[in-house]
Amino acid sequence: MRRLLNFKQLIIALLCCSVFITNAMAESESVRLKDLGKFAGWRENALVGYGLVTGLAGTGDSSSNKATRQSIANMLAQFDVAVSPDDIVSRNTAAVMVTAVLPPYTTTGDTLDVTVTSMGDARSLSGGSLLITPLKAPNNKVYALAQGPVSLGGYKFAQNGTLAQKNHPTVGSIPNGASVEVAVKANVLSPEGKLTFTLADADYTTAARVAFAVNNAFGASIADPRDAESIEIRVPDNLHLVAFMARIESLNVEPDVRARVVVNERTGTIVAGGDVRISKVVISHGDLKISIVTDNTVSQPIYVRQTGRGVRTQSISNSRIDVDEREESGYVSASNNTVADLIQALTQIKTNTRDIISILRAIKAAGALHADLVVQ
């Protein structure tokens, strides 16, 4: 009787564990709304500028680069030094393009990382320093100023025809090399007092679930999906904007994704969801291997009493053809199979990855694969 009770307790414990695991799996499928998209107006801004890198050890632009010589002359003119561009022959300067990314929210004095790339025939930017360079946005306004020593992840040295190079010495970076001069604030709130949340992957089902989750969390119909990508959310008058947005971003939503199978023929990689369905299919997989083998032997004369010009050793080549034909087939009998079941069945009959990719493409062509097949 005691053993029977212990057995019953074990069964109950296993059932409780299975329920706990099922709930945990269900909870793990939900994703924060913050990871599914962003609010409209929250975007980064690209900055670009033209400048000069000086202090190079003869690895800068050559004298044939007129733009660099003209830039040096213009720079010296600002310090009341009048020099003709034709008189500049130094290779210690290189013309560069400077790029940076301005975050959605920045204040005056914030620093940005910048990338410096050579635009002339400079051999290396190693040891150079960027002169003060204004960084402009597409609206032609200056938002930051960049300056400082250029840091490289490589080098290039050449002497008497011997070359030693690592990575790209004509591209460098300046950590915290730009200072923001104009504050930027993202405008996420419309004049009507509404927010627009945009999904990274447009989907009608996911948009409807996001609107339902927002309305359920605040107990009012404040969210309305406009299309497959945008959800319009009205900000209540009694809530602070920052706290309201933080609460929306922390909501959990289970996104609906389209069935997709991604194959890479170069690397033989297959990535698919475990629940991607296929219809009832029959797969015949065979392999015919033909090899031609040549056996080289030597014919040695025996029982010869007298040797002469016609008696000698003869080399003989015997060729044979070996044919190895393996007839193997796999049959998927159920009507609701998944790609995971198919790959498992093909693996049991020792099908390699590249053949599996060909089979998936054939199944898609036959209309039995109910997913998008992406071939990279």
RODO-2510 file (C-alpha; in nm, 4 decimals, decimal comma):
residues 376
     n   res          X          Y          Z
     1     m     0,0000     0,0000     0,0000
     2     r     0,2855     0,2329     0,0838
     3     r     0,4529     0,1603    -0,2499
     4     l     0,1264     0,2370    -0,4285
     5     l     0,1016     0,5743    -0,2560
     6     n     0,4592     0,6546    -0,3446
     7     f     0,3880     0,5678    -0,7057
     8     k     0,0826     0,7946    -0,7067
     9     q     0,2834     1,0766    -0,5527
    10     l     0,5465     1,0298    -0,8217
    11     i     0,2854     1,0521    -1,0973
    12     i     0,1384     1,3709    -0,9451
    13     a     0,4837     1,5244    -0,9167
    14     l     0,5596     1,4430    -1,2800
    15     l     0,2295     1,5952    -1,3905
    16     c     0,3019     1,9107    -1,1934
    17     c     0,6478     1,9314    -1,3470
    18     s     0,5042     1,8889    -1,6963
    19     v     0,2499     2,1654    -1,6343
    20     f     0,5273     2,3917    -1,5030
    21     i     0,7466     2,3200    -1,8056
    22     t     0,4541     2,3825    -2,0424
    23     n     0,3770     2,7148    -1,8772
    24     a     0,7421     2,8137    -1,8879
    25     m     0,7592     2,7327    -2,2579
    26     a     0,4453     2,9371    -2,3219
    27     e     0,5883     3,2301    -2,1292
    28     s     0,9200     3,2049    -2,3105
    29     e     0,7439     3,2540    -2,6458
    30     s     0,6271     3,6027    -2,5489
    31     v     0,8558     3,8921    -2,6375
    32     r     0,8839     4,2394    -2,4945
    33     l     0,7185     4,5003    -2,7081
    34     k     1,0459     4,6929    -2,6941
    35     d     1,2135     4,4115    -2,8891
    36     l     0,9473     4,3996    -3,1605
    37     g     0,9768     4,7545    -3,2891
    38     k     1,0109     5,1195    -3,1927
    39     f     0,8136     5,4405    -3,1688
    40     a     0,7935     5,6534    -3,4809
    41     g     1,0387     5,9420    -3,4632
    42     w     1,2979     5,7400    -3,2708
    43     r     1,5807     5,7278    -3,5217
    44     e     1,9531     5,7873    -3,5531
    45     n     2,0993     6,0564    -3,7759
    46     a     2,4020     6,0262    -4,0032
    47     l     2,6739     6,2913    -3,9964
    48     v     2,9545     6,3413    -4,2458
    49     g     3,2414     6,5854    -4,2872
    50     y     3,5538     6,6556    -4,4914
    51     g     3,8845     6,7106    -4,3169
    52     l     4,2601     6,6714    -4,3149
    53     v     4,4805     6,4272    -4,1277
    54     t     4,8283     6,5675    -4,0621
    55     g     5,1470     6,4327    -3,9068
    56     l     5,1892     6,1358    -4,1392
    57     a     5,5394     6,0023    -4,1976
    58     g     5,5415     6,0427    -4,5747
    59     t     5,2393     5,8154    -4,6219
    60     g     4,9857     6,0869    -4,7085
    61     d     4,8459     6,2002    -5,0411
    62     s     5,0899     6,2594    -5,3241
    63     s     5,1421     6,5926    -5,4946
    64     s     4,9237     6,4774    -5,7842
    65     n     4,6176     6,5055    -5,5590
    66     k     4,4989     6,8600    -5,6284
    67     a     4,2133     6,8472    -5,3778
    68     t     4,4523     6,7829    -5,0889
    69     r     4,6892     7,0619    -5,1925
    70     q     4,3994     7,3054    -5,2282
    71     s     4,2627     7,2045    -4,8873
    72     i     4,6001     7,2629    -4,7229
    73     a     4,6254     7,6069    -4,8843
    74     n     4,2719     7,6981    -4,7687
    75     m     4,3484     7,5825    -4,4157
    76     l     4,6700     7,7869    -4,3989
    77     a     4,4853     8,0931    -4,5325
    78     q     4,2708     8,0907    -4,2174
    79     f     4,5910     8,1497    -4,0181
    80     d     4,7020     8,4341    -4,2472
    81     v     4,9525     8,2148    -4,4317
    82     a     4,9358     8,2664    -4,8082
    83     v     5,0685     7,9612    -4,9927
    84     s     4,9936     7,8602    -5,3486
    85     p     4,8605     7,5036    -5,3884
    86     d     5,1266     7,4397    -5,6521
    87     d     5,3994     7,5026    -5,3943
    88     i     5,2791     7,2259    -5,1601
    89     v     5,4644     6,8981    -5,2167
    90     s     5,4500     6,7400    -4,8691
    91     r     5,3168     6,3846    -4,8267
    92     n     5,2487     6,4270    -4,4553
    93     t     4,8813     6,5186    -4,5062
    94     a     4,5839     6,3171    -4,6287
    95     a     4,2322     6,4238    -4,7251
    96     v     3,9740     6,2171    -4,5386
    97     m     3,6020     6,1768    -4,4945
    98     v     3,4752     6,1705    -4,1359
    99     t     3,1483     5,9959    -4,0463
   100     a     2,9535     5,9617    -3,7217
   101     v     2,6069     5,8612    -3,5990
   102     l     2,4011     6,1058    -3,3932
   103     p     2,1690     5,9286    -3,1437
   104     p     1,7997     6,0234    -3,1194
   105     y     1,8587     6,2078    -2,7899
   106     t     2,1775     6,4131    -2,7408
   107     t     2,2707     6,7228    -2,5456
   108     t     2,5413     6,9788    -2,6083
   109     g     2,8791     6,8441    -2,5014
   110     d     2,8062     6,4744    -2,5592
   111     t     3,0798     6,2838    -2,7415
   112     l     3,0504     6,0583    -3,0446
   113     d     3,2767     5,7964    -3,2001
   114     v     3,3905     5,8891    -3,5502
   115     t     3,5319     5,6930    -3,8424
   116     v     3,8048     5,8412    -4,0616
   117     t     3,8574     5,7100    -4,4154
   118     s     4,1111     5,8226    -4,6739
   119     m     3,9738     5,9574    -5,0015
   120     g     4,3033     6,0157    -5,1826
   121     d     4,6080     5,8042    -5,2590
   122     a     4,7475     5,7983    -4,9056
   123     r     4,9234     5,4754    -4,8129
   124     s     4,8510     5,4862    -4,4405
   125     l     4,6937     5,7079    -4,1735
   126     s     4,9131     5,5668    -3,8986
   127     g     5,0350     5,8302    -3,6546
   128     g     4,8155     6,1032    -3,8010
   129     s     4,5876     6,3467    -3,6228
   130     l     4,2581     6,4813    -3,7550
   131     l     4,2238     6,8588    -3,7652
   132     i     3,8986     7,0094    -3,6431
   133     t     3,6267     6,8984    -3,8843
   134     p     3,2609     7,0092    -3,8828
   135     l     3,0137     6,7219    -3,9183
   136     k     2,6961     6,7991    -4,1085
   137     a     2,3581     6,6314    -4,1381
   138     p     2,1656     6,5955    -4,4669
   139     n     2,0012     6,9334    -4,3933
   140     n     2,3524     7,0904    -4,4262
   141     k     2,3603     7,1991    -4,0607
   142     v     2,6643     7,1404    -3,8389
   143     y     2,5796     6,9250    -3,5363
   144     a     2,9240     6,8165    -3,4121
   145     l     3,2950     6,8919    -3,4376
   146     a     3,5539     6,6142    -3,4705
   147     q     3,9226     6,6258    -3,3872
   148     g     4,1951     6,4070    -3,2414
   149     p     4,4544     6,1362    -3,3083
   150     v     4,3512     5,8590    -3,5455
   151     s     4,3611     5,5037    -3,4120
   152     l     4,4244     5,2244    -3,6634
   153     g     4,3756     4,8519    -3,6424
   154     g     4,6490     4,7803    -3,8953
   155     y     4,9685     4,9013    -4,0545
   156     k     5,1541     4,9187    -4,3854
   157     f     5,5290     4,9462    -4,4287
   158     a     5,7133     4,9351    -4,7607
   159     q     6,0856     4,9589    -4,8310
   160     n     6,2848     4,8536    -5,1373
   161     g     6,0031     4,6478    -5,2815
   162     t     5,9264     4,4718    -4,9511
   163     l     5,5727     4,5197    -4,8227
   164     a     5,4250     4,4368    -4,4832
   165     q     5,0553     4,5141    -4,4347
   166     k     4,7841     4,4236    -4,1838
   167     n     4,4139     4,5026    -4,2261
   168     h     4,3294     4,8409    -4,3869
   169     p     4,5686     5,1176    -4,2805
   170     t     4,3665     5,3816    -4,4664
   171     v     4,0664     5,3506    -4,2320
   172     g     4,0795     5,4568    -3,8695
   173     s     3,8624     5,5708    -3,5823
   174     i     3,8654     5,8274    -3,3030
   175     p     3,6817     5,7082    -2,9896
   176     n     3,4812     5,9983    -2,8442
   177     g     3,6435     6,2123    -3,1117
   178     a     3,3436     6,4360    -3,1861
   179     s     3,1706     6,6823    -2,9574
   180     v     2,8004     6,7556    -3,0082
   181     e     2,7349     7,1254    -3,0609
   182     v     2,3587     7,1160    -3,1233
   183     a     2,1224     6,9217    -2,8976
   184     v     1,8817     6,6809    -3,0672
   185     k     1,5537     6,5537    -2,9267
   186     a     1,3411     6,2895    -3,0970
   187     n     0,9835     6,3984    -3,1577
   188     v     0,7736     6,0889    -3,0890
   189     l     0,4486     6,2614    -2,9920
   190     s     0,2204     6,3851    -3,2688
   191     p     0,0323     6,7181    -3,2436
   192     e    -0,2834     6,5172    -3,1679
   193     g    -0,1189     6,3680    -2,8588
   194     k    -0,0691     6,0211    -3,0050
   195     l     0,2204     5,7766    -3,0312
   196     t     0,2832     5,5494    -3,3285
   197     f     0,4514     5,2165    -3,2603
   198     t     0,6037     5,0565    -3,5714
   199     l     0,6860     4,6869    -3,5942
   200     a     1,0218     4,5745    -3,7257
   201     d     0,8487     4,2927    -3,9191
   202     a     0,5131     4,3994    -4,0546
   203     d     0,2379     4,1500    -3,9711
   204     y    -0,1354     4,2033    -3,9290
   205     t    -0,1723     3,9395    -3,6585
   206     t     0,1122     4,0803    -3,4511
   207     a    -0,0237     4,4350    -3,4890
   208     a    -0,3641     4,3202    -3,3628
   209     r    -0,2026     4,1422    -3,0660
   210     v    -0,0012     4,4522    -2,9755
   211     a    -0,3138     4,6694    -2,9772
   212     f    -0,4989     4,4130    -2,7644
   213     a    -0,2140     4,3945    -2,5120
   214     v    -0,1978     4,7747    -2,4760
   215     n    -0,5756     4,8084    -2,4358
   216     n    -0,5852     4,5222    -2,1870
   217     a    -0,2996     4,6696    -1,9799
   218     f    -0,4581     5,0159    -1,9457
   219     g    -0,8206     4,9055    -1,9409
   220     a    -0,9241     5,1379    -2,2220
   221     s    -0,9343     5,1461    -2,6028
   222     i    -0,6312     5,3659    -2,6560
   223     a    -0,4513     5,1547    -2,9200
   224     d    -0,5684     5,1100    -3,2763
   225     p    -0,3755     4,9149    -3,5440
   226     r    -0,3711     5,1268    -3,8582
   227     d    -0,2015     4,8679    -4,0794
   228     a     0,0329     4,5691    -4,0591
   229     e     0,3205     4,7837    -3,9351
   230     s     0,1833     5,0766    -3,7330
   231     i    -0,0213     5,0879    -3,4127
   232     e    -0,1535     5,4279    -3,3092
   233     i    -0,1677     5,4813    -2,9312
   234     r    -0,3429     5,7720    -2,7598
   235     v    -0,1670     5,9077    -2,4511
   236     p    -0,4048     5,9462    -2,1529
   237     d    -0,4118     6,2910    -1,9961
   238     n    -0,3470     6,1637    -1,6446
   239     l    -0,0217     5,9772    -1,7295
   240     h     0,3314     6,1069    -1,7720
   241     l     0,4680     6,0491    -2,1220
   242     v     0,7950     5,8826    -2,0152
   243     a     0,6255     5,6498    -1,7649
   244     f     0,3560     5,5673    -2,0205
   245     m     0,6106     5,4766    -2,2894
   246     a     0,8176     5,2696    -2,0453
   247     r     0,5109     5,0695    -1,9463
   248     i     0,4192     5,0053    -2,3091
   249     e     0,7708     4,8857    -2,3952
   250     s     0,7643     4,6372    -2,1050
   251     l     0,4450     4,4638    -2,2222
   252     n     0,4840     4,1039    -2,3401
   253     v     0,3352     4,0051    -2,6748
   254     e     0,3564     3,6759    -2,8611
   255     p     0,4513     3,7706    -3,2190
   256     d     0,3132     3,5791    -3,5126
   257     v     0,5830     3,4916    -3,7632
   258     r     0,5512     3,3607    -4,1151
   259     a     0,6768     3,0078    -4,1740
   260     r     1,0164     3,0277    -4,3366
   261     v     1,2975     2,7881    -4,4245
   262     v     1,6414     2,9359    -4,4918
   263     v     1,9041     2,7270    -4,6708
   264     n     2,2610     2,8186    -4,7581
   265     e     2,4016     2,6076    -5,0395
   266     r     2,7548     2,7377    -4,9914
   267     t     2,7866     2,6226    -4,6305
   268     g     2,5219     2,3499    -4,6302
   269     t     2,3209     2,5164    -4,3530
   270     i     1,9472     2,4691    -4,3001
   271     v     1,7512     2,6838    -4,0543
   272     a     1,3779     2,6281    -4,0092
   273     g     1,1183     2,6534    -3,7397
   274     g     1,0310     2,3263    -3,5745
   275     d     0,6625     2,3654    -3,6600
   276     v     0,6979     2,4340    -4,0339
   277     r     0,4471     2,1990    -4,1946
   278     i     0,4787     1,9840    -4,5042
   279     s     0,2176     1,7766    -4,6795
   280     k     0,2318     1,4029    -4,7361
   281     v     0,5317     1,3334    -4,9582
   282     v     0,7301     1,0395    -5,0904
   283     i     1,1037     1,0854    -5,1260
   284     s     1,3223     0,8549    -5,3306
   285     h     1,6912     0,9032    -5,2716
   286     g     1,9459     0,7066    -5,4720
   287     d     2,3149     0,7250    -5,5429
   288     l     2,5044     0,5791    -5,8380
   289     k     2,8813     0,5597    -5,7967
   290     i     3,0989     0,4644    -6,0933
   291     s     3,4738     0,4197    -6,0548
   292     i     3,7316     0,3049    -6,3087
   293     v     4,0205     0,1166    -6,1513
   294     t     4,3423     0,0349    -6,3396
   295     d     4,5734    -0,2447    -6,2212
   296     n     4,9271    -0,2254    -6,3537
   297     t     5,1098    -0,5599    -6,3579
   298     v     5,4389    -0,6854    -6,4983
   299     s     5,4619    -0,9947    -6,7186
   300     q     5,7891    -1,1708    -6,6484
   301     p     5,8915    -1,4468    -6,8967
   302     i     5,9722    -1,7809    -6,7354
   303     y     6,1217    -2,1095    -6,8586
   304     v     6,3352    -1,9340    -7,1185
   305     r     6,6558    -2,1220    -7,2031
   306     q     6,8040    -1,8622    -7,4338
   307     t     6,7512    -1,4879    -7,4087
   308     g     6,7460    -1,2610    -7,7084
   309     r     6,6200    -0,9299    -7,8436
   310     g     6,2571    -1,0441    -7,8482
   311     v     6,2566    -1,1706    -7,4926
   312     r     6,1866    -0,8953    -7,2375
   313     t     5,9639    -0,7901    -6,9459
   314     q     5,6226    -0,6514    -7,0498
   315     s     5,4044    -0,4060    -6,8517
   316     i     5,0306    -0,4825    -6,8705
   317     s     4,7473    -0,2520    -6,7619
   318     n     4,4132    -0,4118    -6,6735
   319     s     4,1185    -0,1749    -6,6275
   320     r     3,7850    -0,2570    -6,4663
   321     i     3,4699    -0,0565    -6,3988
   322     d     3,3114    -0,0782    -6,0545
   323     v     2,9473     0,0303    -6,0276
   324     d     2,7994     0,0824    -5,6822
   325     e     2,4298     0,1662    -5,6903
   326     r     2,2435     0,2210    -5,3668
   327     e     1,8689     0,2341    -5,3851
   328     e     1,7335     0,3975    -5,0715
   329     s     1,4027     0,5700    -5,0216
   330     g     1,2248     0,7440    -4,7410
   331     y     0,8486     0,7654    -4,7024
   332     v     0,6687     1,0223    -4,4868
   333     s     0,3233     0,8810    -4,4301
   334     a     0,1569     1,1309    -4,1952
   335     s    -0,0377     1,4227    -4,3361
   336     n     0,0761     1,6754    -4,0734
   337     n     0,4544     1,6452    -4,0706
   338     t     0,7092     1,9132    -3,9955
   339     v     1,0412     1,9981    -4,1541
   340     a     1,2121     1,8684    -3,8412
   341     d     1,0471     1,5260    -3,8903
   342     l     1,1482     1,5239    -4,2558
   343     i     1,5129     1,6056    -4,1842
   344     q     1,5203     1,3398    -3,9145
   345     a     1,3835     1,0809    -4,1573
   346     l     1,6340     1,1788    -4,4254
   347     t     1,9179     1,1629    -4,1777
   348     q     1,8255     0,8059    -4,0894
   349     i     1,8842     0,7009    -4,4499
   350     k     2,2206     0,8825    -4,4417
   351     t     2,1339     1,1752    -4,6657
   352     n     2,3901     1,4547    -4,6628
   353     t     2,3014     1,8181    -4,6049
   354     r     2,3337     1,9316    -4,9658
   355     d     2,0985     1,6561    -5,0817
   356     i     1,8509     1,7628    -4,8130
   357     i     1,8618     2,1171    -4,9526
   358     s     1,7842     1,9847    -5,3008
   359     i     1,4991     1,7775    -5,1597
   360     l     1,3516     2,0813    -4,9816
   361     r     1,3626     2,2794    -5,3037
   362     a     1,1883     1,9966    -5,4874
   363     i     0,9218     1,9724    -5,2167
   364     k     0,8639     2,3479    -5,2413
   365     a     0,8307     2,3200    -5,6184
   366     a     0,5762     2,0420    -5,5691
   367     g     0,3711     2,2636    -5,3391
   368     a     0,4100     2,0408    -5,0350
   369     l     0,6267     2,2780    -4,8276
   370     h     0,4001     2,5307    -4,6565
   371     a     0,6626     2,7957    -4,5904
   372     d     0,8775     3,0492    -4,7702
   373     l     1,1993     2,8901    -4,8939
   374     v     1,4868     3,1390    -4,8790
   375     v     1,7996     3,0272    -5,0646
   376     q     2,1130     3,2222    -4,9824
***
